[in-house]
Amino acid sequence: MKRGELIREFKTPQFIVIVDAIEEDSPDLSYDDTSEVAAKIDSGEYVLFCARARVIHCDAVEHAHHCMGCSDGWTVETLSHNIESSFPELDINVIDAIAERALGAHS
């Protein structure tokens, strides 16, 4: 599994749910008394990753697409700031994901 590799995505009328793999940067191998697991990780037989689930509000996605239709020159930072102004209840990581997704769809 690679960082950001999609595991599952589905949509409901109000949300987009994205589950992807992100790099595990601090694994707990304290249980690995024989170092068997560490050896399999080193050999590539086992892959370390964390599953990340993000829930994106469709209204915020629509807002991002509307913004991009009204003006050019958006970056992830500027579009995220705009989304955050309209949807302050959303987590900044979710907002950045919405901006990245919207910009990717329009490239």
Secondary structure, DSSP 8 states (H G I E B T S, - for coil): --TTEEEEEEE-SSEEEEEEEEE-SS---TT-TTSHHHHHHHHTSS--EEEEEEEEEHHHHHHHHHHHHH-S---HHHHHHHHHHH-TTS-HHHHHHHHHHHHHHT-
